[in-house]
Amino acid sequence: MAELIRNPLQKALDHIRQFRLWTDEEVESSMQQNLAGTDPDNVWVFGYGSLIWRPEFEFDECRIATLHGYHRALCLWSSVNRGTPERPGLVFGLDEGGKCEGKVFKLRPDALEQEFRALWKREMVSGAYIPTWTHCDTNQGKVRALAFIMDRENHAYAKDLTFEETLQIILNATGQNGPCPEYVIETAHALSDANIQDHALFKLADTLKKTYPVKPAT
């Protein structure tokens, strides 16, 4: 197994050397910049990965939504949550091109700053995402929603991985939030339960389950 993952892990060396966590001040500054000027009664967040099945914030409404111009991809090296600096895992980001179907959550206005701060501490620990206000299509019309877009210039951007490389990296990674295979499979289950199609992810999850079976989140 070590022989199988040696080549893909070489692709993570730049990330491992440059990785650092953002300071509390950096996280707070980014959060305040993106919160400024928003209408507290109409703040939505677009979820495309674990936010779908583990949002960890209070919300008043949730809808299936489509974001155009980006697609869901395992394009972010994870050295903390789903991997370690010695053996990083992969987590989802929104990469350029195509479209992504996920969920939008309308945050409660009475706890907006508190929920935004918790969201930033979860999603912006290393500054690998670009928080972006986007427009998502829903069955009830368009909504303006915050989405965490992959920063392709960031050292944590994982690109040009084959299916087999991706598979072996995920199978061999575990971080403080648990095993990487569990994260991928749970996301696939959540999408399927919401009738959201992602054939590439479903293929990967089905392959992972042959080696690493897990139960859907409850």
Secondary structure as GFF3:
##gff-version 3
##sequence-region A 1 218
A	DSSP	alpha_helix	2	10	.	.	.	ID=ss1
A	DSSP	alpha_helix	13	18	.	.	.	ID=ss2
A	DSSP	alpha_helix	24	35	.	.	.	ID=ss3
A	DSSP	beta_strand	44	47	.	.	.	ID=ss4
A	DSSP	alpha_helix	50	53	.	.	.	ID=ss5
A	DSSP	beta_strand	59	78	.	.	.	ID=ss6
A	DSSP	beta_strand	89	107	.	.	.	ID=ss7
A	DSSP	three_ten_helix	109	111	.	.	.	ID=ss8
A	DSSP	alpha_helix	112	123	.	.	.	ID=ss9
A	DSSP	beta_strand	129	138	.	.	.	ID=ss10
A	DSSP	beta_strand	141	150	.	.	.	ID=ss11
A	DSSP	alpha_helix	163	171	.	.	.	ID=ss12
A	DSSP	beta_strand	174	175	.	.	.	ID=ss13
A	DSSP	beta_strand	178	179	.	.	.	ID=ss14
A	DSSP	alpha_helix	180	193	.	.	.	ID=ss15
A	DSSP	alpha_helix	199	211	.	.	.	ID=ss16
###
